[in-house]
Amino acid sequence: MSFSDPISELLIKLKNAQLARKDHVIIYYSKLIETILNILKNKGFIEDFKISDENSKVKKIIIILKYVDNQPAIRGVHRVSKPSRRVYKSVNEIKPIYNGYAVSVYSTNKGIITDKEALRSNVGGEFLFYIW
């Protein structure tokens, strides 16, 4: 059983697991979550993830959390666009958050991409969340 908002579920589970000093967290699989996890891995917020292919009916993802100098790599997350309130930004409205220290993630017609990739591709889209 999963939340109706898998992105919020992912972000909260990552944040809470790091606050509790867990070494990994398990979440239900979806292509959307896999794409977001690839971005978080490339940006250094998580160590790695693997898709469990056990003989269960439901696929899951095991996310290995990252700590730097015994501190969580994820300092905070903020979900911007929600199922109840969608937030869209044009390419002209995309600005760095926390002086570029945070990574913003957008859903565009080019796929799920970061703010820098959106500016480079000259596209706007749904402002999903930012993480620092």
C-alpha positions in Angstrom: 0.0 0.0 0.0 1.4 3.4 -1.0 0.6 7.0 -0.5 -1.4 8.8 -3.2 1.7 11.1 -3.5 4.8 8.9 -4.0 7.1 11.9 -4.3 6.1 13.1 -0.8 6.4 9.6 0.6 10.0 9.3 -0.8 11.1 12.7 0.5 9.7 12.2 4.0 11.1 8.7 4.3 14.5 9.8 3.2 14.5 12.8 5.6 13.2 10.8 8.6 15.5 7.9 8.0 18.5 10.2 8.0 17.4 11.9 11.2 17.1 8.5 12.8 20.6 7.6 11.5 19.4 4.6 9.4 21.7 3.2 6.8 19.0 2.4 4.3 15.3 2.9 3.6 12.8 0.8 1.5 10.1 2.3 -0.7 7.7 1.0 -3.3 9.0 1.1 -6.9 7.8 3.4 -9.7 9.6 4.7 -12.8 9.1 8.3 -11.4 10.8 7.4 -8.1 13.6 5.7 -10.0 14.2 8.8 -12.1 14.2 11.1 -9.0 16.6 8.7 -7.2 19.0 8.9 -10.2 19.0 12.7 -9.8 19.6 12.5 -6.0 22.4 10.0 -6.5 24.1 12.1 -9.2 23.8 15.2 -7.0 25.3 13.4 -4.0 22.3 13.2 -1.7 22.1 9.4 -1.5 24.8 6.8 -1.8 23.1 4.4 -4.1 19.8 2.4 -4.6 18.9 -1.0 -6.0 15.6 -2.4 -7.2 14.7 -5.5 -5.4 13.6 -8.3 -7.7 12.5 -10.8 -5.1 9.6 -13.1 -5.8 7.1 -10.7 -4.3 4.2 -9.2 -6.2 5.3 -5.6 -5.5 8.7 -4.3 -6.6 10.6 -2.2 -4.0 13.6 0.0 -4.0 16.3 -0.1 -1.3 17.9 3.3 -0.9 21.4 3.4 0.7 21.6 6.7 2.6 24.7 8.9 2.6 26.4 10.6 5.5 29.3 13.1 5.2 31.5 13.6 8.3 28.8 11.7 10.3 26.2 14.3 9.2 23.2 13.5 6.9 23.8 14.4 3.3 20.2 15.6 3.1 19.7 18.7 5.3 16.2 19.4 4.3 13.5 18.9 1.7 10.5 21.0 0.6 7.7 19.7 -1.5 6.4 22.5 -3.7 3.8 21.1 -6.1 1.3 18.8 -4.5 -1.7 16.9 -5.8 -4.0 19.4 -4.2 -2.0 22.5 -5.5 0.1 22.2 -8.7 2.9 24.8 -9.1 4.3 25.5 -12.6 7.3 27.7 -13.5 8.3 29.1 -16.8 11.9 29.0 -17.7 12.1 32.8 -16.9 10.8 32.1 -13.3 13.4 29.4 -12.4 15.8 30.9 -9.9 18.5 29.3 -7.7 17.3 28.4 -4.2 19.7 29.0 -1.2 22.2 30.7 -3.6 22.3 27.5 -5.7 23.1 25.2 -2.7 19.7 23.5 -3.1 18.7 21.4 -6.1 15.3 22.1 -7.5 13.6 19.3 -9.4 11.1 19.9 -12.2 8.8 17.7 -14.3 9.1 19.0 -17.9 8.4 17.7 -21.4 12.1 16.7 -21.4 11.4 14.5 -18.3 12.3 14.9 -14.6 15.2 17.3 -14.5 17.0 19.7 -12.2 16.8 23.5 -12.3 20.2 23.8 -14.1 19.2 21.3 -16.7 15.8 23.1 -17.2 17.6 26.4 -17.8 20.1 24.7 -20.1 17.3 23.1 -22.1 15.2 26.3 -22.0 12.1 24.6 -20.6 9.8 25.2 -17.7 7.5 22.8 -16.0 5.9 21.6 -12.7 8.1 22.5 -9.8 8.1 19.2 -7.8 10.5 19.9 -4.9 13.8 21.2 -3.8 16.4 19.5 -1.6 19.5 20.8 0.2 
